Structure formats: C-alpha cells, structure tokens
Amino acid sequence: MKFAASRLAQVKPSASAWVSQAAKAAIAAGEDVIDLGLGEPDFDTPAHIIEAAHQAALNSETRWIMLNLPSNPAGAVYSNAELRALGAVLAKHPDVLILSDEIYEHILFDGRKFQSFAVANPSLKDRTLTVNGVSKAYAMTGWRIGYCAGPQALIATMTKVQSQICSGACAIAQAAAAVALSGPQDDVRRFCAAFEERRNLVVDRIALIDGLTLDPPGGAFYGFIGSAALIGAKTPSGEILSNDAEITAYILSAPSIAAVPGSAYELSPFFRISTAASMDLLSTAMDRLGAAVSKLTLA
Ligand SMILES: Cc1ncc(COP(=O)(O)O)c(C=O)c1O
C-alpha cells in the first residue's frame, strides 16, 4: 500500500509519545520503531527535537514522523520559529510524511497562541496530515469523533481503509461535534482557564515534595513528574522501587493515586498524572502524594 508505514519515528523527547503509536507502527511494519534514545529530556529545548528529526529522517526507510503539540504527556509546546526549524530539516527528506496530532490545540497556558505545523510549514502541506478531535477541547472523550486534513491522495487511501474497519461514527455524536466546533467557544476558554489553574496548583505542590520534579507544562492537561530521586528508595514495607512502574504501583496501593509510568511513553523515570479533575481532588491527591513520598527512605 502506497502510504503504509514501513518505519515510524516518534519525535522525542516528549513531543509525540501517545502510547498507541508504537503499537500501530509495529502492526504496520513488523518491529521497526526507531527508539531515538535521547535520555533525560529537557522539554523546552527544541534542539533535541530537531536532532531527533535528523536522526529519524536520515534513515531512508522512515515513512512518518509523528508530532503531538501540545504534547501528551509533557505538555511541550513549540513556537512558530521552532516548528519552521523542524520543517527545514524535513524539507530535505521528501519521502518522510508528517503526522501532526493537534488534539490539545485549545489547551494552552500563559497566553500562548497555538501554532499548527502545517501553517508554520506551508511548503510541506502536501505531505502533512493534521489530526484533531473533539475529545479534549469539548470534553467529548468517548463520543469517538476525530477528524483530519491532508493531501488528497492520502485522505482517499485512508478513506478506503477506514470504510472497511469502522461502520460509521454515530449520528448523534456527529451532530454534537458539529455544534461544538461551529458554536460559541466561550466554554473552551473557560476550560482552558480552569486547566491552567489546576496546572499551577500541581506545579506549586510538586515543588514542595522532595524527590519529585515537574517542568511546568505549556499546554494539555497532564503533569509529567520526574521521579529519578525515588529510584532505589525503600517503601515502608521494605520493597525497593527500581523503576517508574514500581513507583506508580506504590502510589496506587497506599494513597490511591492512579498514574501512568513514564516507561509507557518510553521516557523514564517519570510518571504522568491527569489534571482533568477538580481543584479539591487535585489538592487531596497532592497531599497524599507528598505523604507517600515522605514515607520512602531514599537511596
Ligand atoms: C495526543 C492524543 N491523541 C489522541 C488521543 C485520542 O483521543 P480520542 O480517541 O478520544 O479522540 C489522545 C487521548 O488521550 C491523545 O492524548
């Protein structure tokens, strides 16, 4: 198939690690997912991303670069200039297609304005697929409505595949999505302000917990919390925490906080919490997290 991925690169750190992407690439192409292995991320340093794109694109078998901005899990956001710098790298590699997942476009903090990859790089439009959906901005997770824009040949091929695997998005969800997208956007701005308040609470409270770090996310609704200092720590029952999966199991068992280990995003040692919860609940969670961490004996 002309557009099947024969090799997929996730641009890391943090930019595009939605957990199902690696699995999708594996289904499409065996096991050829490139691990760019950039180590400890600095979420605010686009030089890493550009270097990652170089590494991925220079491999002649790379078919897709997947971006997700603002990102899940780290909330990374890039400026127009940074997106253009990334585009300049990709311009030199005409066989590489670009998927830009922009589902968090409306959830941006500190007055940031959204920059779409395709708008920043109009010369790459004929090989950019822009993906979006109503789940995040309109709190419509579960309504199963997403959409995309891209070159006609690619969309035509996608339509052929999609029509065989999905018998149609429910009419009620389609009508609701049309109203969400075309109606007044006041609620989106209200949601964004609420998410910023919650982001601030989590950033402030994590700063008070010895052993945890949090680079303030620029968008999306997660906290991707650094937990390097907890590796090797001893729990009150004498277990040693040797990775971020064990850290998330520990905070789930005692203080009942559900988190996703960084290893699910191929970025360790971190864990991701969601801030799609009330201020009260987040405050309680931070109290419990602080108490659980303080009970550990650090290595
Ligand atoms: C970056 C990103 N893309 C896509 C999705 C999937 O959204 P949905 O399947 O609800 O449309 C998610 C969900 O968390 C996400 O974080």
The ligand as an SDF file (V2000), in Angstrom:
LIG
                    3D

 16 16  0  0  0  0  0  0  0  0999 V2000
   -2.2540   13.0360   21.8880 C   0  0  0  0  0  0  0  0  0  0  0  0
   -3.5230   12.2830   21.8170 C   0  0  0  0  0  0  0  0  0  0  0  0
   -4.0420   11.9940   20.6190 N   0  0  0  0  0  0  0  0  0  0  0  0
   -5.1960   11.3000   20.5140 C   0  0  0  0  0  0  0  0  0  0  0  0
   -5.8660   10.8720   21.6440 C   0  0  0  0  0  0  0  0  0  0  0  0
   -7.1380   10.0680   21.4560 C   0  0  0  0  0  0  0  0  0  0  0  0
   -8.2730   10.8230   21.5580 O   0  0  0  0  0  0  0  0  0  0  0  0
   -9.7130   10.1990   21.1890 P   0  0  0  0  0  0  0  0  0  0  0  0
   -9.5040    8.7760   20.8080 O   0  0  0  0  0  0  0  0  0  0  0  0
  -10.5410   10.3320   22.4120 O   0  0  0  0  0  0  0  0  0  0  0  0
  -10.2150   11.0300   20.0460 O   0  0  0  0  0  0  0  0  0  0  0  0
   -5.3690   11.1510   22.9060 C   0  0  0  0  0  0  0  0  0  0  0  0
   -6.0930   10.6990   24.1050 C   0  0  0  0  0  0  0  0  0  0  0  0
   -5.6800   10.8300   25.2300 O   0  0  0  0  0  0  0  0  0  0  0  0
   -4.1750   11.8860   22.9950 C   0  0  0  0  0  0  0  0  0  0  0  0
   -3.6410   12.2000   24.1860 O   0  0  0  0  0  0  0  0  0  0  0  0
  1  2  1  0
  2  3  1  0
  2 15  2  0
  3  4  2  0
  4  5  1  0
  5  6  1  0
  5 12  2  0
  6  7  1  0
  7  8  1  0
  8  9  2  0
  8 10  1  0
  8 11  1  0
 12 13  1  0
 12 15  1  0
 13 14  2  0
 15 16  1  0
M  END
$$$$
